[in-house]
Amino acid sequence: QVQVVESGGGLVQAGGALRLSCTASGLTFDDYTMGWFRQAPGKEREGVSCIDRSGSNINSVDSVKGRFTISRDNAKSTLYLQMNRLKPEDTGMYFCAAAPSRFRWERCSLSPTNFGYWGQGTQVTVSS
C-alpha cells in the first residue's frame, strides 16, 4: 500500500521560512517524479515545483522561483521543499505527490493530473 505523508507546515510571519518534508512508502521512490502542489481556500490546486527521478531537473511556477527550492533524497525516500521569504499569498494546504516515470532525466510537468499518489497535505499559513 502506497503512503505519502507530508510534514513541516505551520504558521510563520511574512519573510520567514519553512521546510516541508514528504516521505513515500510502498513504492520504489526513485522510479517516481515527485512534486509539490498547493491549494488556497476557494482556489484550484496549483503545481508549485516538481523534480525528476535523478534530482537534476526541476520545474517551478514563476511565483516561487528564487524563493522555494525542491530537492529529494532517494536513499531516504524523502522529498523536501525549502521555502524562504514567504509571502501571505503562499498560504494554503501543501500536498506532495508522486508520478511514475520511465525516464530518469526529464522536464517534469506541474499538472496535477499527471500525479497518481497524493498525501493528505500540510497547512502553511503566512501572516502579514
C-alpha positions in Angstrom: 0.0 0.0 0.0 1.4 3.4 -1.0 1.6 6.0 1.6 2.6 9.6 1.1 3.0 11.8 4.2 3.8 15.5 4.4 5.2 17.3 7.4 6.7 20.7 8.3 3.8 23.1 7.8 2.9 25.8 10.3 2.3 29.4 11.0 5.1 31.9 10.0 5.4 35.6 9.6 5.9 37.1 6.1 9.6 37.0 5.2 10.1 33.8 7.3 11.0 30.3 6.2 9.7 26.8 6.4 10.9 23.4 5.3 8.4 20.8 4.2 9.2 17.1 4.1 7.4 14.3 2.4 8.1 10.6 2.9 6.8 7.9 0.5 6.5 4.2 1.3 5.1 1.2 -0.6 6.7 2.3 -3.8 10.2 2.4 -5.3 10.9 6.1 -4.7 13.4 6.7 -7.3 11.1 5.4 -10.0 8.9 8.4 -9.4 8.9 12.0 -10.4 7.8 14.0 -7.3 6.0 17.2 -6.9 4.7 19.8 -4.5 1.3 21.4 -5.0 -0.8 23.8 -3.0 -4.4 24.8 -2.7 -5.7 28.0 -1.1 -9.3 28.3 0.1 -11.6 28.8 -2.9 -8.9 28.2 -5.4 -7.8 25.4 -7.6 -4.9 23.2 -6.8 -1.7 24.5 -8.4 1.7 23.0 -9.1 4.5 24.6 -7.1 7.6 22.6 -8.1 8.5 19.2 -9.4 11.7 17.2 -9.7 12.6 14.3 -11.9 13.9 11.0 -10.7 17.5 11.9 -10.9 17.0 15.2 -8.9 18.7 17.1 -11.7 15.8 18.6 -13.5 13.4 20.9 -11.7 10.3 22.9 -12.9 8.8 25.6 -10.7 6.0 28.0 -11.0 7.2 31.6 -11.6 5.8 32.9 -8.3 8.2 30.8 -6.2 11.3 30.9 -8.3 14.2 32.3 -6.3 12.4 31.6 -3.0 11.5 27.9 -2.9 13.8 25.0 -3.5 12.7 21.5 -4.2 15.1 18.6 -3.5 15.0 14.8 -2.9 17.0 12.2 -1.1 16.3 8.9 -2.9 18.2 6.9 -0.3 15.7 8.2 2.3 12.6 8.1 0.0 12.1 11.8 1.0 11.1 14.9 -0.8 11.8 18.4 0.5 10.6 21.9 -0.1 12.6 24.7 1.4 10.5 27.9 1.4 12.2 31.2 2.1 11.0 34.8 2.0 7.4 33.6 2.5 4.5 35.8 1.5 0.9 35.8 2.7 -0.1 34.6 -0.8 1.9 31.4 -0.2 -0.8 30.4 2.4 -2.5 27.2 1.6 -2.6 23.4 2.0 0.6 21.9 0.6 0.5 18.5 -1.0 3.2 16.1 -2.0 2.5 13.8 -5.0 4.2 11.1 -7.0 4.1 10.2 -10.6 5.7 7.0 -12.1 8.1 7.9 -14.9 10.0 5.8 -17.4 12.7 8.4 -17.6 15.3 9.2 -15.0 16.0 12.6 -16.6 13.1 14.7 -17.9 11.4 18.0 -17.6 8.6 17.3 -15.3 5.1 18.7 -15.6 3.3 20.7 -12.9 -0.1 19.4 -14.0 -1.8 17.7 -11.0 -3.4 15.2 -13.4 0.0 13.6 -14.1 0.3 12.6 -10.4 -1.4 9.5 -9.1 -0.3 9.2 -5.5 -1.1 12.1 -3.1 -0.6 12.9 0.6 -3.1 14.4 2.9 -1.4 17.8 2.9 0.2 20.1 5.5 -1.1 23.6 6.2 1.1 26.6 5.6 -0.1 29.9 6.9 1.9 33.1 6.3 0.8 36.2 8.3 1.4 39.7 7.2 
